[in-house]
């Protein structure tokens, strides 16, 4: 076990302790916005000697899997902990010294009751160790702020990159990746021009993960204009071109190609969603993983499929950085984005090409059974962007008429070009009583069955900040929505940079809101 730093002592510790008591925060962000990277950066500052405050990083997914009694028990002997500390020494150190304790990935604790217990554990930990600064990260979708706010936690949202930050990112990335290569100046400018000249690429480039993919792809190809194509090309880079083009390796003639690898990853992702934990876990046991890969290689006519499967799994982990080791005999996708993408592609493949999934099964079993499961939202949205518009609209109309799924339906419509959306879906949305419109801003209110919270709680759509409202009735809720929008616009006017980056998605909703308003006026 690593030794703990010595007690700092003196007035300096008391001063930092006073400051630390005020730092209880939840950091929200979209997939790929840099939540985990931020925490790793804060830990790296201590390694490099930039701060004396000891950082402790706990991945909540690993904490839940370890079934530890509490966080100190996890850090003492929990499977999945990066470092292990003596529990008693750590308790004393946390009591006496300022520390930075970071809980990463609340959104990856998918079971609601388990997540509620973890939130209670975090709040109790922050109260037991007032010298500790506490940070929690979560995706925006599915996050409920009530319990953390009641415990005094502040809420921050990682903002999308603005134009200046995007350009700075590109300059730094190519300087690090290409060193003194004279071609880097041309590639920098080509990527900046591509982003400036395409609204579709602009909407992707404000995300650090997607911008990194663009920077890699830009070295060889013109950039795709939508997420699905971007993920596809990014996976090609990781699975094949990274070795062949970047590392200049010569692959043997009988090497398993990029197409076969993508097909295997699709099957692995599909196997995960079909398992007991579903998409919640991002986990697959080594036996199931080996079976999926071996069966595929055997069906494709490869010799020695079991031996090749073992080598491929090692390559996916060590060279391609698609899969990673999650613990004893357990694997998962390195980034959840690729799990969601490959799962969506395999479902579409079974629907459109293999035809093992009928329209009714896609509508009722894939969408009908999973639209309320937040772990499926990204997969279902990606599917909407892959299949034809008429089929998508038919499914979304079904969800509106049978389940009143206004919020989810509008999120799915974002994946489609507005011109391809069929008018009947506007008519259905126009009849929704819990869908509010105020200028170009839409919002959806959800009923909450709880005695100590408002009956309706809503979130504004179309912006990259979290703006919420509440009310005892739908009428109260709509007025709360309008008040929230007015306050948000005033805030943005006083902060020009915030206004600029927060208005990007509003344009995507403007035509949608106008069309829905037309049908409401007809009524």
FIPA-192211 format. One record per residue (C-alpha): x, y negated, z negated. Coordinates in nm, 2 decimals. Each point is the difference from the previous one (the first is absolute). Last residue first. Example, Ala and Ser with C-alpha at 12.3 -4.5 7.8 and 13.67 -1.06 7.14 Angstrom:
[pt [1.37, 0.11, -0.71]];
[pt [-0.14, 0.34, -0.07]];
This chain:
[pt [-5.65, -2.38, 3.35]];
[pt [0.17, -0.16, 0.29]];
[pt [0.21, -0.21, -0.23]];
[pt [0.13, 0.31, -0.17]];
[pt [0.10, 0.14, 0.34]];
[pt [0.20, -0.31, 0.09]];
[pt [0.17, 0.01, -0.35]];
[pt [0.13, 0.35, 0.07]];
[pt [0.16, -0.11, 0.32]];
[pt [0.16, -0.31, -0.16]];
[pt [0.14, 0.21, -0.28]];
[pt [0.16, 0.24, 0.24]];
[pt [0.14, -0.28, 0.21]];
[pt [0.16, -0.16, -0.30]];
[pt [0.12, 0.32, -0.16]];
[pt [0.33, 0.05, 0.19]];
[pt [0.07, -0.38, -0.03]];
[pt [-0.03, 0.03, -0.38]];
[pt [0.27, 0.26, 0.00]];
[pt [0.28, -0.26, 0.04]];
[pt [-0.14, -0.27, -0.23]];
[pt [0.19, 0.11, -0.31]];
[pt [0.34, -0.06, 0.14]];
[pt [-0.06, -0.36, 0.11]];
[pt [-0.20, -0.10, -0.30]];
[pt [0.26, 0.13, -0.24]];
[pt [0.27, -0.20, 0.18]];
[pt [-0.21, -0.32, -0.01]];
[pt [-0.07, 0.02, -0.38]];
[pt [-0.25, -0.26, -0.11]];
[pt [-0.23, 0.08, 0.29]];
[pt [0.02, 0.37, -0.09]];
[pt [-0.13, -0.06, -0.35]];
[pt [-0.29, -0.21, 0.13]];
[pt [-0.08, 0.29, 0.25]];
[pt [0.01, 0.25, -0.29]];
[pt [-0.23, -0.21, -0.22]];
[pt [-0.25, -0.04, 0.28]];
[pt [0.02, 0.38, 0.07]];
[pt [-0.06, 0.08, -0.36]];
[pt [-0.30, -0.23, -0.03]];
[pt [-0.15, 0.16, 0.31]];
[pt [0.05, 0.35, -0.14]];
[pt [-0.14, -0.10, -0.34]];
[pt [-0.31, -0.13, 0.18]];
[pt [-0.03, 0.33, 0.18]];
[pt [0.04, 0.19, -0.33]];
[pt [-0.27, -0.21, -0.17]];
[pt [-0.24, 0.09, 0.28]];
[pt [0.11, 0.36, -0.01]];
[pt [-0.08, 0.01, -0.38]];
[pt [0.21, 0.00, -0.31]];
[pt [0.30, -0.15, 0.18]];
[pt [0.36, 0.05, 0.10]];
[pt [0.28, -0.14, 0.21]];
[pt [0.34, 0.11, 0.14]];
[pt [0.28, -0.15, 0.20]];
[pt [0.30, 0.23, 0.05]];
[pt [0.23, -0.16, 0.26]];
[pt [0.06, 0.12, 0.36]];
[pt [-0.32, -0.15, 0.13]];
[pt [-0.28, 0.15, 0.21]];
[pt [-0.21, 0.15, -0.27]];
[pt [-0.11, -0.16, -0.33]];
[pt [-0.06, 0.24, -0.29]];
[pt [-0.32, 0.06, -0.19]];
[pt [-0.13, 0.11, -0.34]];
[pt [-0.37, 0.05, -0.08]];
[pt [-0.16, 0.11, -0.32]];
[pt [0.24, -0.20, -0.21]];
[pt [0.21, 0.20, -0.26]];
[pt [-0.07, 0.12, -0.35]];
[pt [-0.30, 0.22, 0.06]];
[pt [0.15, 0.18, 0.30]];
[pt [-0.14, 0.12, 0.33]];
[pt [0.17, -0.22, 0.25]];
[pt [-0.17, -0.10, 0.32]];
[pt [0.23, -0.10, 0.28]];
[pt [0.01, -0.34, 0.18]];
[pt [0.14, -0.04, 0.35]];
[pt [0.17, -0.31, 0.13]];
[pt [0.04, -0.17, 0.34]];
[pt [0.19, -0.32, 0.07]];
[pt [-0.03, -0.18, 0.33]];
[pt [-0.24, -0.26, -0.14]];
[pt [-0.16, 0.16, -0.31]];
[pt [-0.14, 0.35, 0.07]];
[pt [-0.13, 0.24, -0.26]];
[pt [-0.06, 0.38, 0.04]];
[pt [-0.20, 0.13, -0.30]];
[pt [-0.34, -0.03, 0.18]];
[pt [0.11, 0.19, 0.31]];
[pt [-0.24, -0.08, 0.29]];
[pt [0.26, -0.19, 0.20]];
[pt [0.23, 0.31, -0.02]];
[pt [-0.25, 0.21, 0.18]];
[pt [-0.05, -0.25, 0.28]];
[pt [0.37, -0.05, 0.03]];
[pt [0.04, 0.38, 0.04]];
[pt [-0.26, 0.00, 0.27]];
[pt [0.21, -0.25, 0.21]];
[pt [0.28, 0.24, 0.09]];
[pt [0.36, -0.09, -0.10]];
[pt [0.25, 0.01, 0.29]];
[pt [0.02, -0.38, 0.02]];
[pt [0.10, -0.02, -0.37]];
[pt [0.31, 0.22, 0.06]];
[pt [-0.01, 0.28, -0.25]];
[pt [0.20, 0.06, -0.32]];
[pt [-0.17, -0.29, -0.17]];
[pt [-0.33, 0.18, 0.05]];
[pt [0.12, 0.26, -0.26]];
[pt [0.02, -0.27, -0.27]];
[pt [-0.35, -0.12, 0.09]];
[pt [-0.13, 0.36, -0.04]];
[pt [0.16, 0.05, -0.34]];
[pt [-0.15, -0.31, -0.15]];
[pt [-0.34, 0.06, 0.15]];
[pt [-0.04, 0.37, -0.10]];
[pt [-0.38, -0.01, -0.04]];
[pt [0.01, 0.39, -0.02]];
[pt [-0.24, 0.14, 0.26]];
[pt [-0.06, -0.30, 0.22]];
[pt [0.34, -0.16, -0.04]];
[pt [0.20, 0.32, 0.02]];
[pt [-0.20, 0.11, 0.31]];
[pt [0.06, -0.34, 0.17]];
[pt [0.37, 0.06, -0.07]];
[pt [0.00, 0.34, 0.16]];
[pt [-0.18, -0.12, 0.31]];
[pt [0.24, -0.30, 0.02]];
[pt [0.30, 0.23, -0.01]];
[pt [-0.14, 0.22, 0.28]];
[pt [-0.07, -0.30, 0.22]];
[pt [0.34, -0.15, -0.07]];
[pt [0.20, 0.30, 0.12]];
[pt [0.23, 0.17, -0.26]];
[pt [0.33, -0.13, -0.12]];
[pt [-0.08, -0.32, -0.19]];
[pt [-0.28, 0.16, -0.19]];
[pt [0.23, 0.29, -0.09]];
[pt [0.24, -0.26, -0.15]];
[pt [-0.28, -0.14, -0.22]];
[pt [-0.09, 0.35, -0.11]];
[pt [0.35, 0.08, -0.10]];
[pt [0.04, -0.33, -0.19]];
[pt [-0.32, 0.05, -0.19]];
[pt [0.07, 0.36, -0.10]];
[pt [0.16, -0.06, -0.34]];
[pt [-0.28, -0.24, -0.07]];
[pt [-0.25, 0.28, -0.01]];
[pt [-0.34, -0.16, 0.08]];
[pt [0.04, 0.06, 0.37]];
[pt [0.09, 0.37, -0.06]];
[pt [-0.30, 0.22, 0.04]];
[pt [-0.18, -0.20, 0.27]];
[pt [0.32, -0.08, 0.19]];
[pt [0.17, 0.34, 0.04]];
[pt [-0.30, 0.23, -0.08]];
[pt [-0.30, -0.19, 0.14]];
[pt [0.14, -0.21, 0.29]];
[pt [0.29, 0.22, 0.11]];
[pt [-0.21, 0.32, -0.06]];
[pt [-0.28, -0.15, 0.21]];
[pt [0.24, -0.10, 0.27]];
[pt [0.14, 0.35, 0.01]];
[pt [0.34, 0.10, -0.14]];
[pt [0.17, 0.30, 0.16]];
[pt [0.00, -0.20, 0.33]];
[pt [0.38, 0.07, 0.06]];
[pt [0.03, -0.33, 0.18]];
[pt [-0.24, -0.27, -0.13]];
[pt [-0.11, 0.12, -0.35]];
[pt [0.30, 0.22, -0.10]];
[pt [0.24, -0.27, 0.14]];
[pt [-0.19, -0.27, -0.19]];
[pt [0.04, 0.19, -0.32]];
[pt [0.37, 0.06, 0.07]];
[pt [0.06, -0.37, 0.07]];
[pt [-0.17, -0.11, -0.32]];
[pt [0.20, 0.25, -0.21]];
[pt [0.32, -0.12, 0.16]];
[pt [-0.08, -0.37, -0.07]];
[pt [-0.11, 0.05, -0.36]];
[pt [0.31, 0.21, -0.09]];
[pt [0.22, -0.25, 0.18]];
[pt [-0.14, -0.29, -0.20]];
[pt [0.05, 0.19, -0.32]];
[pt [0.37, -0.05, 0.03]];
[pt [0.26, 0.27, -0.06]];
[pt [-0.27, 0.27, 0.08]];
[pt [-0.02, 0.26, -0.27]];
[pt [0.18, 0.31, -0.12]];
[pt [-0.02, 0.24, -0.30]];
[pt [0.22, 0.30, -0.09]];
[pt [0.10, -0.17, -0.33]];
[pt [-0.05, -0.37, 0.05]];
[pt [-0.11, -0.25, 0.26]];
[pt [0.27, 0.07, 0.26]];
[pt [-0.04, -0.23, 0.30]];
[pt [-0.15, 0.02, 0.35]];
[pt [0.04, -0.25, 0.29]];
[pt [0.36, -0.10, -0.08]];
[pt [0.12, 0.15, 0.34]];
[pt [0.33, 0.12, -0.13]];
[pt [-0.03, 0.14, -0.35]];
[pt [-0.37, 0.07, -0.05]];
[pt [-0.12, 0.08, 0.36]];
[pt [0.33, 0.18, 0.05]];
[pt [-0.03, 0.22, -0.30]];
[pt [-0.35, 0.09, 0.11]];
[pt [0.13, 0.07, 0.35]];
[pt [0.28, 0.23, -0.13]];
[pt [-0.25, 0.21, -0.20]];
[pt [-0.24, 0.02, 0.30]];
[pt [0.28, 0.11, 0.23]];
[pt [0.07, 0.30, -0.23]];
[pt [-0.36, 0.09, -0.02]];
[pt [-0.06, -0.04, 0.38]];
[pt [0.29, 0.23, 0.11]];
[pt [-0.08, -0.05, 0.37]];
[pt [-0.23, -0.27, 0.11]];
[pt [-0.31, 0.10, 0.19]];
[pt [-0.23, -0.29, -0.07]];
[pt [-0.22, 0.21, -0.22]];
[pt [0.31, 0.11, -0.20]];
[pt [0.11, -0.36, -0.05]];
[pt [-0.35, -0.11, -0.12]];
[pt [-0.03, 0.29, -0.24]];
[pt [0.35, -0.07, -0.15]];
[pt [-0.08, -0.37, -0.05]];
[pt [-0.33, 0.06, -0.17]];
[pt [0.13, 0.30, -0.21]];
[pt [0.31, -0.20, -0.11]];
[pt [-0.22, -0.29, -0.12]];
[pt [-0.24, 0.24, -0.18]];
[pt [0.29, 0.17, -0.18]];
[pt [0.18, -0.33, -0.07]];
[pt [-0.31, -0.14, -0.18]];
[pt [-0.17, -0.30, 0.16]];
[pt [-0.05, -0.34, -0.16]];
[pt [-0.14, -0.34, 0.11]];
[pt [-0.23, 0.05, -0.30]];
[pt [-0.31, -0.18, 0.08]];
[pt [-0.02, 0.11, 0.37]];
[pt [-0.16, 0.32, -0.11]];
[pt [0.09, 0.13, -0.35]];
[pt [-0.14, 0.35, 0.07]];
[pt [0.14, 0.02, 0.35]];
[pt [-0.17, -0.11, 0.33]];
[pt [0.15, -0.34, -0.02]];
[pt [0.35, 0.15, -0.04]];
[pt [-0.05, 0.25, 0.28]];
[pt [-0.10, -0.29, 0.23]];
[pt [0.32, -0.19, -0.09]];
[pt [0.21, 0.32, 0.06]];
[pt [-0.17, 0.06, 0.33]];
[pt [0.06, -0.35, 0.12]];
[pt [0.36, 0.03, -0.11]];
[pt [0.04, 0.32, 0.21]];
[pt [-0.14, -0.18, 0.30]];
[pt [0.24, -0.29, -0.04]];
[pt [0.29, 0.25, -0.03]];
[pt [-0.11, 0.18, 0.32]];
[pt [-0.02, -0.33, 0.19]];
[pt [0.34, -0.11, -0.13]];
[pt [0.18, 0.31, 0.12]];
[pt [0.11, 0.32, -0.16]];
[pt [0.36, 0.05, 0.11]];
[pt [0.06, 0.28, 0.25]];
[pt [0.23, -0.21, 0.22]];
[pt [0.21, -0.12, -0.29]];
[pt [-0.03, -0.36, -0.11]];
[pt [0.28, -0.24, 0.08]];
[pt [0.04, -0.27, -0.27]];
[pt [0.04, -0.36, 0.09]];
[pt [-0.10, -0.12, -0.35]];
[pt [-0.24, -0.27, 0.12]];
[pt [-0.12, 0.15, 0.33]];
[pt [-0.01, 0.38, -0.06]];
[pt [-0.04, 0.01, -0.38]];
[pt [-0.24, -0.30, -0.03]];
[pt [-0.17, 0.10, 0.33]];
[pt [-0.13, 0.33, -0.14]];
[pt [-0.22, 0.02, -0.31]];
[pt [0.05, -0.35, -0.15]];
[pt [-0.03, -0.19, 0.33]];
[pt [-0.29, 0.21, 0.11]];
[pt [-0.18, -0.06, -0.33]];
[pt [0.04, -0.37, 0.06]];
[pt [-0.14, 0.04, 0.35]];
[pt [-0.32, 0.17, -0.13]];
[pt [-0.03, -0.24, -0.29]];
[pt [0.02, -0.30, 0.24]];
[pt [-0.25, 0.16, 0.24]];
[pt [-0.25, 0.05, -0.29]];
[pt [0.06, -0.35, -0.14]];
[pt [-0.07, -0.20, 0.32]];
[pt [0.19, -0.21, 0.25]];
[pt [0.30, 0.23, 0.09]];
[pt [0.34, -0.16, 0.02]];
[pt [0.22, 0.02, 0.31]];
[pt [0.26, 0.26, -0.04]];
[pt [0.36, 0.09, -0.11]];
[pt [0.13, -0.23, -0.27]];
[pt [-0.35, -0.14, -0.05]];
[pt [-0.10, 0.33, -0.16]];
[pt [0.22, -0.04, -0.30]];
[pt [-0.10, -0.36, -0.06]];
[pt [-0.36, 0.09, 0.05]];
[pt [0.01, 0.27, -0.26]];
[pt [0.16, -0.25, -0.24]];
[pt [-0.29, -0.24, 0.08]];
[pt [-0.25, 0.28, -0.08]];
[pt [0.16, 0.06, -0.34]];
[pt [0.03, -0.37, -0.07]];
[pt [-0.36, -0.09, 0.09]];
[pt [-0.04, -0.34, 0.17]];
[pt [0.10, 0.15, 0.33]];
[pt [-0.33, 0.19, 0.05]];
[pt [-0.24, -0.29, 0.05]];
[pt [0.27, -0.17, 0.20]];
[pt [0.02, 0.30, 0.23]];
[pt [-0.37, -0.03, 0.09]];
[pt [0.02, -0.38, 0.04]];
[pt [0.27, 0.05, 0.26]];
[pt [0.24, -0.27, 0.13]];
[pt [0.17, -0.09, -0.33]];
[pt [0.06, 0.36, -0.11]];
[pt [0.15, 0.09, 0.34]];
[pt [0.21, -0.31, 0.00]];
[pt [0.15, 0.07, -0.35]];
[pt [0.07, 0.36, 0.11]];
[pt [0.18, -0.11, 0.32]];
[pt [0.19, -0.27, -0.19]];
[pt [0.15, 0.25, -0.25]];
[pt [0.07, 0.24, 0.28]];
[pt [0.20, -0.26, 0.20]];
[pt [0.20, -0.10, -0.30]];
[pt [0.07, 0.36, -0.10]];
[pt [0.16, 0.08, 0.34]];
[pt [0.34, -0.13, -0.11]];
[pt [0.04, 0.29, -0.25]];
[pt [0.18, -0.16, -0.30]];
[pt [-0.20, 0.17, -0.26]];
[pt [-0.30, 0.18, 0.15]];
[pt [-0.21, 0.12, -0.29]];
[pt [0.09, -0.27, -0.25]];
[pt [-0.01, -0.30, 0.23]];
[pt [-0.30, 0.15, 0.17]];
[pt [-0.20, 0.02, -0.32]];
[pt [0.11, -0.34, -0.13]];
[pt [-0.11, -0.18, 0.32]];
[pt [-0.33, 0.19, 0.02]];
[pt [-0.08, -0.07, -0.37]];
[pt [0.08, -0.37, 0.04]];
[pt [-0.23, -0.01, 0.30]];
[pt [-0.28, 0.17, -0.19]];
[pt [0.06, -0.23, -0.30]];
[pt [-0.04, -0.31, 0.22]];
[pt [-0.31, 0.13, 0.17]];
[pt [-0.17, 0.10, -0.32]];
[pt [0.04, 0.34, -0.17]];
[pt [-0.32, 0.13, -0.16]];
[pt [-0.05, -0.09, -0.36]];
[pt [0.06, 0.25, -0.28]];
[pt [-0.30, -0.05, -0.23]];
[pt [0.03, -0.09, -0.37]];
[pt [-0.22, 0.08, -0.29]];
[pt [0.06, -0.10, -0.36]];
[pt [-0.05, 0.25, -0.28]];
[pt [-0.17, -0.12, -0.32]];
[pt [-0.16, 0.33, -0.11]];
[pt [-0.34, -0.11, 0.13]];
[pt [0.16, -0.07, 0.34]];
[pt [0.15, 0.35, 0.00]];
[pt [-0.34, 0.16, -0.06]];
[pt [-0.19, -0.20, 0.25]];
[pt [0.23, -0.01, 0.30]];
[pt [-0.14, 0.29, 0.20]];
[pt [0.23, 0.10, 0.28]];
[pt [-0.15, 0.22, 0.27]];
[pt [0.16, -0.18, 0.30]];
[pt [0.27, -0.23, -0.13]];
[pt [0.27, 0.26, -0.02]];
[pt [0.15, 0.02, -0.35]];
[pt [0.31, -0.11, -0.19]];
[pt [0.03, -0.04, -0.38]];
[pt [0.26, -0.23, -0.17]];
[pt [0.06, -0.02, -0.38]];
[pt [0.26, -0.22, -0.17]];
[pt [0.09, 0.17, -0.33]];
[pt [0.05, -0.19, -0.32]];
[pt [-0.36, 0.06, -0.10]];
[pt [0.06, 0.38, -0.02]];
[pt [-0.31, 0.16, -0.15]];
[pt [-0.24, -0.24, 0.18]];
[pt [0.16, 0.07, 0.34]];
[pt [-0.01, 0.37, -0.06]];
[pt [-0.37, -0.01, -0.10]];
[pt [-0.08, -0.19, 0.33]];
[pt [0.20, 0.25, 0.20]];
[pt [-0.16, 0.30, -0.17]];
[pt [-0.35, -0.15, 0.05]];
[pt [0.08, -0.04, 0.37]];
[pt [0.12, 0.36, 0.01]];
[pt [-0.33, 0.12, -0.16]];
[pt [-0.20, -0.20, 0.26]];
[pt [0.20, 0.15, 0.28]];
[pt [-0.06, 0.35, -0.14]];
[pt [-0.38, -0.06, -0.01]];
[pt [0.01, -0.14, 0.35]];
[pt [0.21, 0.28, 0.16]];
[pt [0.21, -0.17, 0.25]];
[pt [0.32, -0.09, -0.18]];
[pt [0.18, -0.12, 0.31]];
[pt [-0.17, -0.34, -0.03]];
[pt [0.19, -0.06, -0.33]];
[pt [0.32, 0.02, 0.21]];
[pt [0.30, -0.13, -0.20]];
[pt [0.01, -0.06, -0.37]];
[pt [0.29, -0.24, -0.08]];
[pt [0.14, -0.05, -0.35]];
[pt [0.23, -0.30, -0.03]];
[pt [0.17, -0.01, -0.34]];
[pt [0.06, -0.25, -0.27]];
[pt [0.16, 0.16, -0.31]];
[pt [-0.10, 0.12, -0.35]];
[pt [-0.31, 0.21, 0.05]];
[pt [0.09, 0.13, 0.34]];
[pt [0.35, 0.10, -0.14]];
[pt [-0.16, 0.18, -0.29]];
[pt [-0.24, 0.19, 0.22]];
[pt [0.29, 0.08, 0.24]];
[pt [0.21, 0.14, -0.28]];
[pt [-0.28, 0.22, -0.12]];
[pt [-0.09, 0.13, 0.34]];
[pt [0.36, 0.08, 0.12]];
[pt [0.00, -0.11, 0.36]];
[pt [-0.04, 0.18, 0.33]];
[pt [0.05, -0.16, 0.33]];
[pt [-0.18, 0.04, 0.33]];
[pt [-0.31, 0.14, -0.17]];
[pt [-0.17, 0.26, 0.22]];
[pt [-0.02, 0.27, -0.26]];
[pt [-0.05, -0.17, -0.33]];
[pt [0.27, 0.05, -0.28]];
[pt [0.06, -0.33, -0.18]];
[pt [-0.14, -0.25, 0.26]];
[pt [-0.32, 0.20, 0.01]];
[pt [-0.01, 0.02, -0.39]];
[pt [0.05, -0.37, -0.01]];
[pt [-0.29, -0.05, 0.24]];
[pt [-0.25, 0.21, -0.19]];
[pt [-0.10, 0.37, -0.05]];
[pt [0.15, 0.10, 0.33]];
[pt [-0.21, 0.18, 0.26]];
[pt [0.30, -0.01, 0.24]];
[pt [-0.24, -0.04, 0.30]];
[pt [-0.15, -0.32, -0.16]];
[pt [0.34, -0.15, -0.06]];
[pt [0.12, 0.09, 0.35]];
[pt [-0.29, -0.19, 0.16]];
[pt [0.06, -0.28, -0.25]];
[pt [0.35, -0.06, 0.13]];
[pt [0.17, -0.14, -0.31]];
[pt [0.28, -0.26, 0.03]];
[pt [0.19, -0.11, -0.31]];
[pt [0.20, -0.32, 0.03]];
[pt [0.25, -0.12, -0.27]];
[pt [0.01, -0.38, -0.03]];
[pt [0.37, -0.10, 0.03]];
[pt [-0.05, -0.16, 0.34]];
[pt [0.21, -0.06, 0.31]];
[pt [0.23, 0.29, -0.09]];
[pt [-0.03, 0.19, 0.33]];
[pt [-0.18, 0.29, -0.17]];
[pt [-0.24, -0.25, -0.17]];
[pt [-0.08, -0.17, 0.33]];
[pt [-0.06, 0.35, 0.15]];
[pt [-0.29, 0.05, -0.23]];
[pt [-0.17, -0.31, 0.12]];
[pt [0.06, 0.10, 0.36]];
[pt [-0.15, 0.35, -0.07]];
[pt [-0.31, -0.18, -0.14]];
[pt [-0.03, -0.22, 0.31]];
[pt [0.06, 0.30, 0.23]];
[pt [-0.29, 0.18, -0.16]];
[pt [-0.24, -0.28, 0.07]];
[pt [0.15, -0.08, 0.35]];
[pt [-0.30, -0.09, 0.22]];
[pt [0.01, 0.35, 0.15]];
[pt [-0.36, 0.09, -0.10]];
[pt [-0.17, -0.32, -0.11]];
[pt [0.10, -0.18, -0.32]];
[pt [-0.09, -0.05, -0.37]];
[pt [0.25, -0.07, -0.28]];
[pt [-0.16, 0.03, -0.34]];
[pt [0.15, -0.21, -0.27]];
[pt [0.09, -0.02, -0.37]];
[pt [0.27, -0.26, -0.05]];
[pt [-0.10, -0.23, -0.28]];
[pt [0.16, 0.21, -0.28]];
[pt [0.32, 0.01, 0.20]];
[pt [0.05, -0.38, -0.04]];
[pt [-0.01, 0.03, -0.38]];
[pt [0.24, 0.30, 0.01]];
[pt [0.24, -0.18, 0.22]];
[pt [0.03, -0.27, -0.27]];
[pt [0.03, 0.26, -0.27]];
[pt [0.27, 0.18, 0.18]];
[pt [0.20, -0.32, 0.06]];
[pt [-0.03, -0.08, -0.37]];
[pt [0.22, 0.28, -0.10]];
[pt [0.01, 0.37, 0.10]];
[pt [0.09, 0.15, 0.33]];
[pt [-0.05, 0.36, -0.12]];
[pt [0.24, 0.22, 0.19]];
[pt [-0.11, 0.15, 0.34]];
[pt [-0.16, 0.35, -0.02]];
[pt [0.22, 0.30, 0.06]];
[pt [-0.09, 0.22, 0.30]];
[pt [-0.14, 0.35, -0.09]];
